[in-house]
Amino acid sequence: MKPHGSETVREQAAAWFVRVQDAPKDAGLQKQLRAWLASDERHRQEYEHLCRVWQAADLIPRQRLEALAQPAPVQQLPRRRWLRQALAASVAVLALGLGWGGWHYQQLNHQGSLQTAFNERRQVELPDGSHLELNGGTQLQVDFSAGQRHIRLSAGEVMFSVAHDSSRPFVVDTAQGRVTVTGTRFDVRLDPASTRVAVEQGSVRVQGQGASLARLTAGQGSNINAQGLVAAPYAVNTGAITAWRQGKLVFDNATLADVVAEASRYRSQPLRVAPGKVAQLRLSSTFNTDDTDALLRALPSILPVAIKAHEDGSREIVAK
């Protein structure tokens, strides 16, 4: 028997769905279904929604499914057979509940790892709507739960655009400390002995060891040293700091030691600078991240230095 015309489109779609699930090889039923789908665009939309719900059901804990469909019987029934009965008993409620529940469960509970290779940049959107831009050589772990959105940054640099959610703080942990926000835009870079934070929009709390902390607003930065001490907020040029997102290295009166450390992030072969006065020479210029050799070619004409090549393929900047 065909679904009754007085039922809502969603109820009709659910009735068709249950019948097809129980007789998937019935050619006559498939033909009737195709005719019903073709008769109205809303039919097709609702039926496709139910198909997505059906697939999402495997991602939702059984306890959540049971709560959505009570008081349908659940004892001793295979998961999909039980779900067919629940659909038949309360199709509209269950379809709405599962559709929302699958999305909500995935948004609240998400685990995974992300990483980028040498000189690779990557953009990722998390289930809560937060957007991450990963610089080269970055490694992080994502762990979302109902109470907190947690990131563990173990290497590299990330620009975070965090979706606002006052009930679930967004926390970034590194080896030196922690950055906490509810919704903002900021950059975190992890170096071997420090963590640097720069805020483009909104505000963040930077926590080190013990009571060492700083609150940053837009245009401010701070860093956490190896001992977990947080520096007082200072003014930063976020455009220059995050120029790597456009494939640029921007140096504004930076020491040659800092220039080498930054350029090394985009080179497969080691780059070093001789200690002492050479490392403290300063440079202001802009280069492309995918052509750091251009930086090496330009340096001798800008500063009193020379580039020394070693047999292992590494380069060293020495006094001229």
QUIBELBEL-V290755 format. One record per residue. SS is DSSP state (helix for helix, strand for strand, loop for the rest). PSI is psi in degrees with one decimal (none if undefined). NEAR is the number of other ideal C-beta (glycine too) atoms within 10 Angstrom. Layout:
SS,PSI,NEAR
SS,PSI,NEAR
This chain:
loop,137.6,5
loop,154.9,12
loop,141.8,16
loop,140.5,9
loop,-22.5,6
loop,-12.1,7
loop,157.4,14
loop,162.8,12
helix,-38.7,14
helix,-41.6,19
helix,-39.2,17
helix,-44.1,22
helix,-41.4,27
helix,-39.1,26
helix,-43.9,18
helix,-42.7,22
helix,-45.3,23
helix,-43.5,19
helix,-42.6,19
helix,-37.7,17
helix,-35.8,16
helix,-21.5,12
loop,66.4,12
loop,-19.1,9
loop,9.2,7
loop,103.5,13
helix,-39.3,8
helix,-41.1,8
helix,-39.7,15
helix,-39.1,13
helix,-43.3,10
helix,-40.3,15
helix,-45.9,18
helix,-38.9,10
helix,-40.7,11
helix,-41.7,17
helix,-40.0,17
helix,-17.1,10
helix,-18.5,10
loop,132.5,12
helix,-32.4,9
helix,-34.4,13
helix,-48.4,19
helix,-42.4,14
helix,-45.5,13
helix,-38.0,22
helix,-41.6,20
helix,-35.3,12
helix,-44.0,18
helix,-36.7,22
helix,-40.5,13
helix,-38.5,13
helix,-43.9,23
helix,-42.9,18
helix,-37.7,10
helix,-21.0,16
helix,-31.9,20
helix,-16.4,11
helix,-7.3,12
loop,134.7,18
loop,145.2,11
helix,-37.7,11
helix,-37.3,9
helix,-41.4,17
helix,-43.1,23
helix,-41.2,14
helix,-36.2,11
helix,-33.5,20
helix,5.1,21
loop,143.7,11
loop,35.3,9
loop,145.1,18
loop,139.1,12
loop,-12.1,17
loop,135.4,5
loop,29.2,6
loop,137.9,14
loop,150.4,8
helix,-51.9,11
helix,-32.1,11
helix,-42.0,11
helix,-40.2,19
helix,-34.2,23
helix,-41.7,17
helix,-39.7,15
helix,-39.2,26
helix,-43.9,24
helix,-34.1,17
helix,-36.9,14
loop,67.3,18
helix,-45.5,22
helix,-47.0,14
helix,-44.3,15
helix,-39.1,23
helix,-45.8,22
helix,-43.9,14
helix,-44.8,19
helix,-39.8,25
helix,-44.7,15
helix,-41.4,12
helix,-41.8,21
helix,-43.8,21
helix,-45.0,13
helix,-39.8,14
helix,-42.5,17
helix,-36.6,15
helix,-41.5,18
helix,-31.6,15
loop,103.9,14
strand,128.2,15
strand,147.1,10
strand,173.7,12
strand,147.9,11
strand,144.7,18
strand,155.8,15
loop,151.3,20
loop,178.2,9
loop,130.1,10
loop,27.2,16
loop,135.6,13
loop,143.2,18
strand,141.9,15
strand,135.6,10
strand,137.2,15
strand,127.4,11
loop,163.2,20
loop,-24.0,18
loop,-2.2,17
loop,-6.1,13
loop,146.4,21
strand,131.5,14
strand,135.4,19
strand,114.9,18
strand,129.8,22
loop,173.4,22
loop,148.1,19
loop,32.3,18
loop,141.2,24
strand,132.5,15
strand,158.6,24
strand,139.0,15
strand,131.8,18
strand,96.6,15
strand,138.0,22
loop,-178.1,12
loop,-25.4,11
loop,-14.0,10
strand,147.5,13
strand,114.1,25
strand,132.4,18
strand,132.7,23
strand,107.8,15
strand,114.6,23
strand,-11.2,14
strand,148.4,15
strand,-151.0,20
strand,141.2,24
strand,137.0,22
strand,118.7,23
strand,128.9,22
strand,98.3,17
loop,127.6,25
loop,133.7,17
loop,131.2,14
loop,94.9,15
loop,-21.8,7
loop,-14.1,8
loop,93.9,19
strand,149.5,16
strand,116.3,25
strand,129.9,17
strand,117.6,25
strand,140.1,19
loop,-177.8,22
loop,-26.2,17
loop,-24.7,22
loop,-156.3,24
strand,142.8,16
strand,129.7,25
strand,132.9,15
strand,169.8,22
loop,-22.4,17
loop,114.5,17
loop,-174.4,20
strand,117.8,18
strand,162.2,28
strand,135.5,22
strand,127.8,22
strand,129.3,23
strand,118.2,23
strand,170.2,18
loop,-34.3,8
loop,11.1,11
strand,162.7,18
strand,129.3,26
strand,137.0,20
strand,134.2,26
strand,131.9,24
strand,125.3,25
strand,-34.2,18
strand,141.1,14
loop,-151.6,17
strand,154.7,15
strand,158.8,27
strand,125.4,16
strand,119.7,29
strand,128.5,19
loop,-138.6,21
loop,140.4,14
loop,-130.4,8
loop,7.9,7
loop,114.6,16
strand,165.1,16
strand,146.8,21
strand,123.2,12
strand,144.4,24
strand,-180.0,12
loop,132.7,16
loop,6.2,15
strand,155.6,21
strand,169.8,21
strand,173.1,24
strand,154.0,20
strand,123.4,28
loop,-178.0,16
loop,-23.6,12
loop,1.9,11
loop,18.1,15
loop,133.0,15
strand,128.1,23
loop,150.9,17
loop,147.0,7
loop,141.3,17
strand,157.6,13
strand,139.5,7
loop,155.1,21
loop,93.3,13
helix,-29.6,19
helix,-41.5,12
helix,-41.5,16
helix,-37.9,19
loop,18.9,22
helix,-19.5,17
helix,-24.5,22
helix,-26.1,17
helix,14.9,11
loop,29.0,14
strand,148.7,14
strand,116.8,21
strand,120.7,18
strand,127.7,20
strand,95.9,12
strand,39.0,8
strand,147.5,19
strand,153.5,16
helix,-30.6,21
helix,-42.0,17
helix,-36.9,16
helix,-45.9,24
helix,-42.0,22
helix,-40.1,16
helix,-46.8,21
helix,-30.3,19
helix,-23.4,16
helix,-15.6,21
helix,17.8,23
loop,138.6,19
loop,-25.1,7
loop,143.8,12
loop,145.6,13
strand,128.0,21
strand,163.8,17
strand,138.9,23
loop,141.2,16
loop,167.9,9
loop,-144.3,8
loop,-33.5,10
helix,-43.9,20
helix,-21.4,16
helix,-1.7,12
loop,151.5,19
strand,149.8,13
strand,139.2,19
strand,113.8,10
strand,174.6,14
strand,135.8,12
strand,165.3,23
strand,138.9,13
loop,-26.6,22
loop,7.4,12
loop,65.0,13
helix,-15.2,22
helix,-29.5,13
helix,-35.6,11
helix,-44.9,26
helix,-36.8,18
helix,-33.2,11
helix,-28.9,13
helix,-46.4,22
helix,-21.9,13
helix,-9.1,7
helix,-39.8,12
loop,159.6,17
loop,66.4,11
strand,166.0,21
strand,158.6,14
strand,121.3,16
strand,124.3,12
strand,137.7,11
loop,160.8,11
loop,-27.5,5
loop,4.3,7
loop,-6.8,9
loop,161.5,13
strand,147.5,20
strand,135.8,17
strand,120.7,25
strand,167.5,12
strand,143.2,12
loop,none,11
